[in-house]
Amino acid sequence: MLQVFVDFDGTITDVDTFDALVRAVAGDAAWNAIDEPLLAGEITLREALARQAAAIRLSRAETLEFMLVHAQVDPTFAAFVATVRAHGGEIRVVSSGIATVIHDALARASVEVEVIANDVDFAPTGWTMSFVDPSDNGHDKAANVRAAKARGDRTVYVGDGISDFAAALDADERFAKKGRALEAYCQARGVVCESFESFSQIQMRLFSA
Ligand SMILES: [Mg+2]
């Protein structure tokens, strides 16, 4: 069976919603103070997410209102989900981002799909992250891919960033958002990886004979 795993932030949406939120609420300096050691490999994504969350003091309602303006779901994603299912496949969203935000954005785009993601406690003194598992990314996305492969499924991974690196390598086929970190990561390793800008392109590649 075909199993498609899709990152959310920057992959289904045009921007990384968590990045946009931290920059807007805490400022670019606070953002850079966390992003630079992350990119340098000095702190884990888990640590970076926990620090970023602590800097945000928005209510759930304020957060969803912010996302309404800033996070646009790829308008071709709903048709892609339907096409995967029409071909007998399964599709899930795997994210290191905030489940509450993801569910809201997908509902607005009229997409019903399983979401495996981190989440936050919207405390007024700063958010606390709750992670899917104890891994360095706070969510071992690659474990989902490996479990599907162990069942004998054909796995496809779609992503854009650091949290997608290991999962993309483990999948049978991979798609990377054009111009983002995952694309460069695959190119640097000589790993076959299709670049994409919208889910309609992935749909063409997977389902047009
Ligand atoms: Mg992403």
Residues whose N, C-alpha, C, O or C-beta is under 5 A from the ligand:
A	BS01	MG	D7 F8 D9 G10 T11 D160 G161
